[in-house]
């Protein structure tokens, strides 16, 4: 039998809107737990409720407005369920709008959206930081893609363009290098609650069968620890549905101008396994993208075809009313027949490389998630394993010499565990506590081979290991009026180790004797503080300070292994929001941040022509972003976004000064310190790979052709500003400064449809990335956009 609910009075002030929104307000203000059993009730529009009353009276008033009834299920718990037919007939007509009544404008805001990336499931309006949420179904429009679909929609997210499975991602002007080396990523990537990588490249997972993608700008040190300097990207997969059978199929074929055709396929199925207690969901993805780069020296055309094959399997079991177990397995293989770069001063889509430069990226993940509730406390525990292998080949031929190939293998193994408990806001107070452990091992092997004489020469490699133990916590307290304060901290203790690979015996003995590769430990505490002022359900203002860090490691420089130290960021940010992106008639979000970056880890080209890593000094990054949308007419919406970044290394390290002055020779020794710093500043002090300005625009249109058939279209145009490849004179090549555009049109019903899409509408060449091989001499490189590509697709749901 349900226990009587505490009869206490409270000041109640819920907004006019949906019942789901009002329930969240009422639960927060009264410290009760309220569940709506029917999603139809949650979407119903109700008037505002204000006054001083006890919980039962407030909830009964709210329930009557929504055509429901309140049922007590615990000492401080209620459930809203559909009212009995008799009660429905007894309500005044004004409270029971008929099915033909027009939808109130406020319904366009939809149900409340909770940001799971906060690890406490905060509402968008309550998050003190800049964030973006991309709808999973919208990401599949025009065919399932990878990370590029995220960078296309968000001006604040950028990437290198070595190739799928080999790129590095950046957010908010925080970028370290162009290469995949021993440094940890500046962006944390997650599938659900599990991180995808540590110091490996973006696996470029297919964005199929996702509920949404959450992008939270950084640093996010309190909640996510090391490797979230720029922010996090969280993929939220669709969970298996109990008691339902269904699925989707997406097929497509494409033609690339100046290149070869391609095809793609994706299929998802959801199956009940044991009634309403166990369900299975499986996804299969395959794609082949036609090449468009020619290598006349080899007598080959369209050499850079890439093939992708992957799949995901999820099993969910409900072991108790409030407890579930999720098992997730994912694997993906991406293979490129050759590189996608061309000669800067040659024909637009031609490369003079003398050897094939293919790559293969393989990724596998398995995770176990236990979720439940103990009284009023939520618990989630995640344990997982990641295997990521990358093989790359580069043209290392010397001018006038024999064709020579450089090969690099990057093998990563990671084990992660995290358990956290939290309590949603009660009486204006909410909290989170968590602990995590990460073990990561990366082995980087390299060698040169002569294609004429079938000879192989090993180059020095490196092995890095880290064990990271973490405790973290965060709490929010409603201060007064619209103001809520959030504070937190994260303590991390790391054990780092490493060694050289394929080293000469004498060099190995020296490094061991000198202690360069000895194991060491480090500890870091990362604080955070934020203030969020929520003036209404539409308007909020926030300020925050947060820190982030990355541990050090071992790098290779001219066949010698040496250390680089940890780096750290501290960011101040102020921002404001109005409305909700994608659903409010008008929405606007803006932010301004300043980051101080100490002991920046970055890459450069060493004396042997290979990329290496060092601490290049201290720097600062200013970043500003603005995004918004406007409903121009029913079914017609425009979205705009822009970001501006100003970043510099203003206190170069001795290692950077020595590196930049090395080509000057003896002349550098005669320079005064002031002259030397001016010389260094003029030659690459900008943080690499970040455009000073980037802009995004999009137009979405929907038209109902008939009762069942709908015509929808989306068009977009982006501008990527000029940026620099890397630090120092060797990596000073410019890149960026191009427009990209495209559109897609779909005609169909909710169950099936046909899509026509075009990317790179203006057939722009551009230069996405000024690096193909670091060994090129006498020829500069560019990475052109994929030429204009037309795709026709079919989709069906059952």
N, C-alpha and C positions, 0 to 999 in steps of 0.2 A: 504494500500500500504506500502511496506517496506520502512523504512527511510534510507537515505544514511548513510553509515558507515563512521566514521571519517577517513580521508585520512592522516595518520601520518606514518612516517618512523620509523623502529625499527631494531635493530640488531637481525637477525633470525638465529638460529642454531638448527635445528631438527635432530634427529638421523635417521640412516638408519634402517628400521624395518617396522612395520605395520603402516597403516594409522592412526589407533586408537592411537598409541603411539605418532606419530608425531603431531596429533591434540592437544593432551594434552600439549606437549611442546610449540606449537605455541600459544595456548590460554594463557598459563602462561606468555610467553614472551611479548605478545602484549596486555594483559589485555582484551581480547575479550571472548565471549561465543560462542563455536562452538559445534554443535550437528551433529553426523553422523546418518542419518535416516535409513541406511541399514547396518546390521551387516556384510554382505559380503564385503562391502567397507572397514569397519574397519579392517578386517583381511588381506587385500591385502598388499603385500610388496612393499615399495616404497624406492627410494634412499634418501640420506640425502639432506637437503636444508640449505644453508648457504648464508649469505650476508645481506646487508642493503637495505630494501625495505619497501613499505607500506603494510598494512594488506591485502588489496585486491590482490595485486600482489603475495604475499606469499601464500595466500590461493588458488588462482587460479592455481599456479604452483603445489601445493600439490594435489589439486583436479584432475588435468590432469594426474598426475602420478598414481593416484588411479582409474582412469577411472570414475571419477565423475565430478560434476559441483558444484560450490559454489553459494549459493543463500542467499542474505542478508535478514534478517528477523527482524532487529532492528538496533538501533543506533550503538551498538557494539556487534551484534549477527549475526551468520551465520549458515546455515544448508548445509551439504554436502549430496547430493542425487545422484542417478544413472544418468549418462549422457544419453542424448537422443541417440537413435540408430545411427542417422546420425553422431553425434559427435564421436561416437565410431568407425565408419568406417573411419573417417578422421584421427584418431590418427595413428601414426607410428606403425608398427607391433610389434616393441620391447616393446611397452607399453601395448599391449593386449595379454598376454600369453594365449595360448589356454588351454582348459580344460585338455589336456593330458600332459601338461608340468610338469616336476618334481617340487615338492614343495621345495622352497628355504630353506636351513637349518635354517635360522633365524625364520621361521614360527613356529618352535618347541617351541618357547617361549610363543606363544599364545597371547591373548588380554591382555591389562593392567588389573591388579587386584588391586582393591581399598580396603583397610583395613577399614571396617566400625567400628571396635573397637576403632579407633582413634576419632570417633565422628565427624570427618571432611572429611572422605573418602579419606585419603591419599593413594598414591601409595605405594606399598611395599618398593620400593627403597627409599622413602622419610621418612619412619618411623624411628625415632631415638631410637631404642630399639630392643630387641630380641623378635621375634615372630614366630609363626608357623601357617600355614593354612592347614587344612585337608579337602579333598574333600568329600562332602556329599555322593555321589554315592559309592566312595571307602569304606566308613565306613559301608555300607550295604552289602559289599561282605562277603559271608560266613554266612549271616543272620544278621538281625538287632540286635544290642546290646546296651549297655549303656556306662557309663563312662569308663569301663574297656577297651573299644576299643581305647579311647584316651590315657590312660596310657600305653597301649601296643605299641603305635606308637611314643610316646615322652618320652625320658629318663628323661626330666626335670619335668614331672608331676608324682606325686605319691599319694597313697591313703592308708588309713587304710582298714582293711578287716573284719569288724564286720558282714557285710552283706548288700545286696542291700537296698538302702534307709536309711542306718544307718552310712555311712562312712563319713570321713572328707578328703578333698583334700588338697594337698600341691604343691607348685611350688617353685623351686629355693631354696631349703633348708630352707624355712621359715615354720616351723611347731611348734605348741604349745602344743599339747596333743593328747591323743588317744581316748578321750571320747567325747560324744555329751553333752555338758553342756551349761552354760550361756555365755561363751565367743563367740564373733563374729567370723565367719570363717575368715581364712587368705587368702582365694581365693574367689573373686567375681564371681558368676555364673550368666549368663544372657541368656534370650531368646529374641533375637532381642535387643531392648533397655531397657528391663525391667529385674531387678534383680530377681533371683529365690529364694534366701534365704537371711537371715540376720544372725541369730545365730542358725540356724537349720542345720542338716546334708545335704549332697549331696542327692538330690531326685533321682538321677540315672535315669534321663529321657531317654526314648528310642531315639536313634539317627536315627530316620526314617524321610524320606522326608525333609532332610536338604540340603541347598545349600552348606554349608561348616561349619566348626568349626574354630574359630579364638582364638588362645591362645597367650596372650600378657603378658610377664613376668613383674613382679612388682618391686617396688611398683608403683601403678597407682593412687596415691592420688589425683592428679589434676583433672582428668577426672571422677574418680569413687569413690573417697572419702574413708570413713571408710570401712574396710574389704577387701582391695585389697593389703595387705602387700606383698603377694607372687605374685600376678598377677590376671588376669581375664581369664575366659573361656566363650566364647560367642558363643552360638548356633544360626546360621542364618537359619531360615526356608525358604523353597521355598514359594514364594508369589503366590497367586492365579493368574492364567493367564486369561486375558480377551479374550473372544471369542473363547476359545479352550475347547474341551472335551477330556479327557484322564485320564490315571491312571496307577497304577502298583499293582502287587500282588506278594508277596514273601511267600512261604511255605517251611517248613523244618521239618525234623525229626532227632533226635539224639540218639546215644547210648553212655553211659558213662561206661567205664571199671570199674569194682568193684562197679557199681552203677546201678541206674534205668534209663530207657529211658526218653526222653523229646520231645517236639514239640514246634514249633513257627509259627506265622502267622502275616503278615502285609499287609495292603491294603491302597492305596491312590487313591482318585478320584478328578478330577478337572472339574468343571461344570460352564458354563456361566449362569448367572442369568438374566441379562438384557443387552443383546447384548455385546457391547464392553465397557460397563461402570461398570458392577458389575460381580464379579466372586466368586465362592465358592470352597474351597479346604478342604477335610476332610481326616483324617488318622486314621486307627484303628490298634492297636497292641495287641497281646496276646502271651504269652510264658509260658511254664511249664518246669522247669529244674529239672531233676531227682536227687534225693538225693544220697549220697555216704558215709555218716557217720553212723556207727552203735552204738547203745546204749544197750549193753548186759544186764545191770542191769534192764532195762525196757523190755528186750526181743524183741527189735525192730531193724530193719535193714533199711538202706537208709532213715534215718529219716528227713533229711534236704531238702526235696523237696521245691522249691519256685515257686510261681505262680504270673504272672504279667498280668494286664489288663489295657489298657489305650487308649486314643484317643485325637485327636487334631482337632479343627475346625477353619478355617480362612475365613473371608469374606472381600473382598476388593471392595471399590466403588470409582470410579473416579468422583469426584463432580465438577471438573473444569479441564482445560488442564494441569495445574501444581499442582493440589491438589488431594490427595487421603485420604481416611479413611480406616483403617484396624481394624477389630474386631477379636480377637484371644481368644479362650477358650481351655484349656488343663486340662486333669485329668488323674491320674495314681494311681493304687493301687498295692502294692507289698506285698505279704504275704509269710512268711517262716514258714514251719511247725515246724522246730526245728533249733538249732544252727549248725554252720559249723566248730566248733573247735574240736580237738581231744587231747588226753593225750600225752604229750611229750615222756614219757617213757613207754607207753603202745603199743598196736598194732597200726600200722600206721593210720588206719581210724576208730578208736574206741574212744568213750568217756565214762567215768565212771560216768557222771552226773546222778542224781537220779530223775530228773523231766524233763518234756518237756520244751524247751526254745524257743518257737516260737516268732515271731515278725510280726507286720503289719505296713506298712508305706503308708499313703494316702496323695496325693498332688493334689491341684487344683489351677488353675491360670486363671485370666481373664484380658485382657488388651485392651485399646482403643488407637490407634495411629493416629494422624493427621499429615500429611506431606504436605509441599507445598513450594512455592517459591514466594517471594515478590520482584519483580525486580531482583536484582542480589544477594539477600540474601535468603538462605535456612532456613526453620523452621521445627522443628519436636517436637511434644508434645505427651508424653506418660503418661497414667494413668492406674493403675492396682491394683488388689487385689490378695493376695495369702493366701491360707489356707493349712497348713501342720500339720498333726497329726502322731505321732509315738508311738507305743506301743511295749515295749520290756519286755522279761522275762528272768531271770537268775537263775541258781541253787545257792541257798544260804544255802544249807544244811551244818550243822556243823558236824565234825567228830564224829561218834557215836550217833548223834542225829537224830531226825525225819526229813524226807524230807521237805525242806522249799523252797519257791519260792519268789524271789524278782521281783517286777513289777515296771516299770517306764513308765509314760505317759508324752510326751513332745508335747504340743499343741501350735502352732504358728499362729498368724494372722498378716498380713502385708498389709499396704496401701502405695503405692508409686506414685509420680508424678514427672515428669521432663519435662522441656521445654528448648530448646536450639535453638539458631540462629547462623549461621556461613556463612562466605563468602570464597569461594575457592580462591586460590592464584591469585592475580592480581598485575601485576607490581612487582612481588617478595614479596608480602605481603598477608597473609591470617590470619583470626581470628575466634574465637569461644567464645560465651558467653552463660551461662546456669544457671538455677536455679532448685533446686529439694527439695522435701519434702518426708520424710519417717517416717511412724509410724509403730512400731513393738512391739508386745506383745507376750511374751512367758511364759507359765505356766508349771512348772515341778512338777509333783506329783509322790510320791513313796510310796510303802507299802510292807510289808512282809506278807506271808500267809503260814499256815501249811496245807499240803495236807491231813494229817491224821485226823485232828480235825476240819477242815473247819473253821479256825480262821484267822482273818485279823488284822494286826497292822499297822496303818498308820505311815510313817516316814516323817520327816520334808521335805517340798518342798519349792519352791521359785517361785516368779513371778517377771519378769523383763519387764519394758516398756521403750521405748525411742521414742522421737520425735526429728527428725533431720532436720534442715533447712540449706540449702547450696546455696552459690553463687560461681561460678567458671568461669574462663576464660583462654584462651590460644591464643597465636599469634606466627606466624612464619614470619621471615624477611630474604630475600635473601641478604647476606652481600656482597660477592664478589666471582667471579669465581664459584667453586663448593660448597661454604660454605653457609649453612642456619642455622640461630639461632632460637630456639623455647623457649619461656618462658611462664610461667603460674602460677596460684595460685588458691587455693580453701579455702574459709572461711566457716567453719561449726560451727553452734551453736546447741547444743544438750541439751534436757531436759531428765534426767534420773530419774526413779523411780522404786520401787520394794518393796516386802514384803515377809514374810514367808507364807507357806501353811501348814495346818495341824499341827500347833505348839501348845505347851502347853500354856494355858492362861497366866501363870506367865512369861514365856519366851517372849511371844508376848508383854506383857505390858512393860517389861524391854526394848525391842528393840525400841518400840515407844517412850518411855521416854528418852532414850539415844540418839535418833535421828539417829540411824544406818540406818533405812529404810526410812529416810526422802528424799523427792525429792531434786535433785540438778541439777545445770546446768554446762556446760563446753563449751568452745570455742576453736577452733583450726584453725590455718592457715598453709596450706601445700604448700610450693613453689616448683617449678620445673624449670630446665634449661637444655637445650640440644643443641648440635652442631652436624649437619649432613653434611658431605662432600660427595657429589655425583660426582665421577670422570668420570663416564660413565653410560650408561644404565645397566651395569653389575656390577659395583664396587662402594661400598660406605663404609664410615667409620663414626662412631658416638661416641659421649661421652655424658653422661647425669648424672644429679643428681635429685633425686626425693624423697619425703617423703610420709609416710603413717601412719595411726593410727587406733586404735580400742578403742571405749569408754569402760569405766568400767562397773560394774554391781554388782549384789548380788549373792553370792554362799552359799552353805550349807557346814558346817564342824561340824561333830559330833552333828547333830540335832540343830545347831545354825546357824543363818543367819548372814553373815558378808559381808563387801564390798571388792571388789578388784578394783584397779585403772586402768586407761587407759594406754595403751602402745603405743610406737611410733618407727618408723624405718626411717632411712636415708640411701639411697643407692647411691653409685658411681658406674657407669658402663661404660665400653669401649667395643666396638665391631666392627666387620667388616663383610661385606657380598660380595659374588661374585655370580652372576647368580641368578636364581630363582629356588627354590626347586621344583622338580618334572617335570620341563619343559626344563630347560637349559641343554645342553650337559654335563656341569659340574657346580656344585654349591657348595658353601662352606659358612658356617656362624659360627662365633665364638664370644664369649663374656666372659668377666671377670668382676665380681662385688664384692663389699665389702659393707656389711650392718652392721650398728651399731643399735642394738635393745635395747631400754630402757624400763625398768619395764615390762619385758616379762610376759604375762599372760600364765599360764600353769596349768595342772592338776596334782594331786597327790592322793594317797589313805589316807583318814583320819583315825582317831582312831576307827571308827565304821566299817571300811572296805569299805566305799563308796567313789567314786571319788569326789574331791572337786577342787576348783580353787583358785589360789593366784598369786601375783606378785613375781616372783622368782629371780629378779635381772636384771642386764644388761648383754648383750651378743653381740657377733659378729659372722657374717656368711660370709665366703668366698665361692664363687661359680664360677665355670668355666664350660662352655658348648661348644661343638663342634659338628656340624652336616654337612653332605654333601651328594651329590649324583653324580653318574657318569654313563653316557650312554656307556655301554661296546660295544654294537653292536645294530643295528636296532632292536627294540623290547625288548632289554634286558638292565635292569637298576639295579644298586646296590645303597643302601642307608645305611649310617652309622651315628650313633649318640652316644655321651657319655656326661656324666655330672659328675663333681667332687664337693663335698661339704665338707667344714670344718667349723663346728659350735660348739661354746662353750658358756657356761654362765661363763664369767670371773670375774664378780662382783656380787656374790650371795647376795640376800637379807637376812635380819635377819630371816624372816619366813622360807626360805629354809634351812638356817643353823640349825635352831631349829628343823625342820622336819627331817633332815638327822641325827642329833645327838641324837634324841629322843630314838632310840633303844639302844644307848650306856649307857643311864641312868646317874648315878652320875659321871661316868668316863668322860663324855663330859664336865662336869663343871670344871674339873681339867685341861682341855686342854688350852694351850695358843691360842690366836687368830690365829697365824700363823699355829699352828698344827691343829686347828679346820678347817681352810680353806683348808689345804691340805687333811684332812680327807673327807671333803665335796666334794672336787674336784675329788677325786678318786672314788666317788660313784654316778656318774650320772650327770655330768655337760654337757654332750653332748645334744644338742637340739634333741628331740625325733623324731622317725619315718622317719628320713632322712638318706639314705644310703650314705656313703662316696663316693661310686662310683656306677654308673649304666650305662649300655651300651645297645644300640639297633642296630640291623642289619636287613636288608630286601633285598630281591631280587624279582624283578618283570619281568615277561616275557610274551610277546604277540606274537602270530603266526597266520597269516591268513590261515585257512585251505582251504577256497574257497572264492568266491566273497562275500558271505553273512555270512559264518560261521567263527568264531574266537575262538581260544583256548588261554586262558590266565591263568597265574598261579602267585601266590604270596607266598613267604616263608619268615618267620621271626624268629629271635632268640634274646632273651633279657637276660641280666644278671642283677639281682638286688643284690646289695651288702649288707653287714651286717649293721644293724642299731639297735637302742635301743628302747624299748617299750615306756618308759617315763622317767620323772625326778625322782631321788631319788632311794633308795635301793629297795623299794617295787616294782618298775616298771623297774628294771634293766634287765629284761629278754631279751636275744638277739633274733633277728629275721632277715629275709632276707637270703642273701648268697645262691641264687639258680638261676638256668637257667630255662627259659621258651621258648617254641618254638612251631611252627605250620605252616600249609600251607593251601591254598585253590586253587582249580582248577575249572575253568568255561569253558564249551563248549556251544556255542550258537550264536545267532544273536543279533542284536540290540533290537529285540522285545521279545525274549524269550531265556531261557537257563537253564542248569542244573549245579549245583555246588556241589563239594565234598570238604569238609574241615575237618581238624583234628587240635585240640588244645591240648596242653601239649603233644607234639609228643613223647617225651622220657618218659612219664608217671612219671614225677618227683613228689615227695611228697613235699619237701621244707617246709618252714614256712613263710607264708606271713604276719602273725600278731600274736604276742604272748599274745593274750588275748581272752578269751571266756567269762568267768565270773570273776569279780574282787573279788569274795568271796571264791575262791578255796584255800584250805589249804592242804598241803601235796601232791599236784599234780600240776606239771607244764603243761602249755597248748601250743599248736601250732595250726595254721590254715593252713592245707595243701592246695595245689593247687587242683582244680578240676581234677580228674584223666583223662587220655587220653579219649578224646571225639570225636566221628566221627559224622558228620552231612551231610546229603544229602538234597539239597534244589532245588526248582524250582522257577523261576522268569519269569514274563511276563509283558509286557507293551502294552498298547492299546491307 
